[in-house]
Amino acid sequence: MIINRRSIVSNIAYLFSASAGSQALTAVALLLTARQLGPEAYGQYTACIVLVNFASIAFSLGLNIWFVHQASRQPSLHARLFGSVVLVKLSFGLIWAIVTFGLASLINSNAFPKDLLRVTILVVLFDNLFITMLAPFRASLRNQVASIFMIGSDLAWVLATIYLNFQGEDQAIEYMRVRVLIMLFSALIAGAFIWRTIHPQPQTTIARRAIRETLPFAASEFLLMSSMRIDVLIVAMLLGKTATGLYAPSVSLVNALFLPLGAVSSVMMPVLSNLFTQNIQQAWITARRSIWLHLALGVILTLSLVVSAPYLIALLGTRFAGSLEILYIISTITLFHSISIAMTNILIATQQQSQRAIIQAISVFFTIVMDLIVAQRANIRGVAIVYVVTELFLMLGYIGLVLRYRSKHAGTPANLTLAKP
């Protein structure tokens, strides 16, 4: 992996443009789906996705982030690391799918229809595998290839959604079935390509090592998901499918804006992981530039969301008028999240994943407690305010960890490795 300003900028440009396109396509697909289904059915659609995504941590295990981090620090083990990660994911994923299919029959809630839940399990499984197939390109800074697959998959999703709209389809399960087929083919095509490109070499010793070392990454992935989506789950359980349908579009639009931020992070995280191993002085210089870049993007995306909010909600139709206030309330989250992502890259690169998980755990605990208190009293408006406060807490907590680490290692020589690979 060659790390210089040109490679960093070009990879950010490739992945940012793809993520911006993916963000636009995702927003179109979600808006078209919500408009056609209405608040009640869209509430079920979103509630099932959120619930199954939470359950997916049992097999995803944070392995994608672990792989990118390790492959950036040990490029010679790239093929063996990737092959071992796929081995673990396929093994755990198959068991997970069988177990969750059985558990779906035990759920009795109008917000989580059994048949819709089972189809959603397949969507999440194939989507997770698809993202894993793109991880080697990100670890080796070949994001132009990952960009093509991302755009292709999202474009197919949008076209299929448009087709269902024209057919007048108003059943959530049909939209989910289409997503199953798209994510399955996306994962298979990307998998075939990567298999011919790097020739993965799964090894049981590395697979066992991945399982041992991935716990902090899995915890952080679960906690990150919780901080972003636990509110939707609580709304679904306490307030029902209609409230979920009004709340979810705003949250989905804000989360879609995280994609361009994640694109920059996908480049900066492996770069910083490498630099903090090889050249600490340059690592901090690059880290500062990354923070300013994320901040600028956060400001631009937040202002864009505020200006476009009335038009986006208008596209959903009059049934979603109550979503506009929610979107205005949570629009600042994009700015807070942009800074949090920049800090997260530094924390992962400096081996502070466990400390990050502690901040996340406190944040999630606060979110759950406050949502349970305000949901019945202040409805979805109160839940939205809690989401904003939680993101602010996360941002400040991450900044504190980075500043503490920087102060503690201020005198470390520039050519000294701080952590073992």
Secondary structure, DSSP 8 states (H G I E B T S, - for coil): ---SHHHHHHHHHHHHHHHHHHHHHHHHHHHHHHHHHHHHHHHHHHHHHHHHHHHTHHHHTTHHHHHHHHHHH-GGGHHHHHHHHHHHHHHHHHHHHHHHHHHHTT---TTS-HHHHHHHHHHHHHHHHHHHHHHHHHHTT-HHHHHHHHHHHHHHHHHHHHHHHHTT---HHHHHHHHHHHHHHHHHHHHHHHHHHH-----HHHHHHHHHH-HHHHHHHHHHHHHHHHHHHHHHHHH-HHHHHHHHHHHHHHHHTHHHHHHHHHHHHHHHHHHHHH-HHHHHHHHHHHHHHHHHHHHHHHHHHHHHHHHHHHHH-GGGTTHHHHHHHHTTHHHHHHHHHHHHHHHHHTT-HHHHHHHHHHHHHHHHHHHHHHHHHHHHHHHHHHHHHHHHHHHHHHHHHHHHHHHHTTTS-TT--SS--
